[in-house]
Amino acid sequence: MYKILRMIHHTAGLVGSLLVLLMSITGILLNHRSLIGYSSNTAMKLQEFIFAIHSGNVGDTSIIWLTDLGAICMIVLSITGVWMWVNLISKKKRRNKHE
């Protein structure tokens, strides 16, 4: 059971961290638009694209499910992390009682 839990924890961590990274980068770029530039038409299109990714609507396609997936991964990561930590502590306590 512990190996399966670790595999779920690692997978959720990887997927979730990539999605959180995407949201973080687009959020920073939106907060500091001078990093992208203001002056050209290309810079404005880039800002619109970054906003679309960050808000979950790219063109006519909704990618809100990606942010939902990221949130679910963070929930799974939190639950499995706490579960593995409690399991480890209880194993140590049992081992110390038998010594």
C-alpha positions as CSV (number, residue, x, y, z in Angstrom):
1,M,0.0,0.0,0.0
2,Y,2.8,2.4,0.9
3,K,4.5,1.9,-2.6
4,I,1.2,2.7,-4.4
5,L,0.7,5.7,-2.2
6,R,4.2,7.0,-2.9
7,M,3.6,6.5,-6.7
8,I,0.3,8.5,-6.5
9,H,2.1,11.1,-4.4
10,H,5.0,11.5,-6.9
11,T,2.7,11.6,-9.9
12,A,0.4,14.2,-8.3
13,G,3.4,16.2,-7.3
14,L,4.9,16.2,-10.8
15,V,1.7,17.0,-12.6
16,G,0.5,19.5,-10.0
17,S,3.9,21.3,-9.8
18,L,4.0,21.7,-13.6
19,L,0.5,23.2,-13.6
20,V,1.2,25.5,-10.6
21,L,4.4,26.5,-12.4
22,L,2.5,27.5,-15.5
23,M,0.0,29.5,-13.5
24,S,2.8,31.2,-11.5
25,I,4.8,32.2,-14.5
26,T,1.7,33.6,-16.3
27,G,0.6,35.4,-13.2
28,I,4.0,37.1,-12.7
29,L,4.1,38.1,-16.4
30,L,0.6,39.6,-16.1
31,N,1.6,41.5,-12.9
32,H,4.8,42.8,-14.5
33,R,3.8,43.4,-18.1
34,S,6.9,45.5,-18.7
35,L,8.8,42.2,-18.9
36,I,6.9,41.4,-22.0
37,G,6.8,44.9,-23.4
38,Y,4.1,47.4,-24.3
39,S,5.2,49.0,-27.5
40,S,4.6,46.5,-30.3
41,N,1.6,44.7,-31.7
42,T,3.4,41.4,-31.1
43,A,3.9,42.3,-27.4
44,M,0.1,43.0,-27.1
45,K,-0.8,39.7,-28.7
46,L,1.7,37.9,-26.4
47,Q,0.0,39.6,-23.4
48,E,-3.4,38.5,-24.6
49,F,-2.2,34.9,-25.1
50,I,-0.6,34.8,-21.6
51,F,-3.9,36.2,-20.1
52,A,-5.8,33.5,-22.0
53,I,-3.7,30.7,-20.6
54,H,-3.9,32.2,-17.1
55,S,-7.6,32.7,-17.2
56,G,-8.3,29.3,-18.8
57,N,-9.7,30.3,-22.2
58,V,-7.5,30.1,-25.2
59,G,-9.4,31.2,-28.2
60,D,-12.7,29.3,-28.2
61,T,-11.2,26.5,-26.1
62,S,-11.7,26.3,-22.4
63,I,-8.7,24.9,-20.5
64,I,-10.2,25.5,-17.0
65,W,-9.9,21.7,-16.5
66,L,-6.2,22.2,-16.3
67,T,-6.5,24.5,-13.3
68,D,-9.0,22.0,-11.8
69,L,-6.5,19.2,-12.4
70,G,-3.8,21.3,-10.7
71,A,-6.1,21.8,-7.7
72,I,-6.9,18.1,-7.5
73,C,-3.3,17.2,-7.7
74,M,-2.5,19.6,-4.8
75,I,-5.3,18.0,-2.7
76,V,-4.1,14.5,-3.5
77,L,-0.5,15.6,-2.7
78,S,-1.5,17.0,0.6
79,I,-3.6,14.0,1.6
80,T,-1.0,11.4,0.5
81,G,1.8,13.4,2.1
82,V,0.1,13.5,5.5
83,W,-0.9,9.9,5.2
84,M,2.7,8.8,4.5
85,W,4.0,11.0,7.3
86,V,1.5,9.5,9.9
87,N,2.3,6.0,8.6
88,L,6.1,6.6,9.1
89,I,5.6,8.0,12.6
90,S,3.5,5.1,13.7
91,K,6.0,2.6,12.3
92,K,8.8,4.3,14.2
93,K,6.7,4.2,17.4
94,R,5.9,0.5,16.9
95,R,9.6,-0.2,16.3
96,N,10.7,1.7,19.4
97,K,8.2,-0.3,21.6
98,H,9.6,-3.6,20.4
99,E,13.2,-2.6,21.2
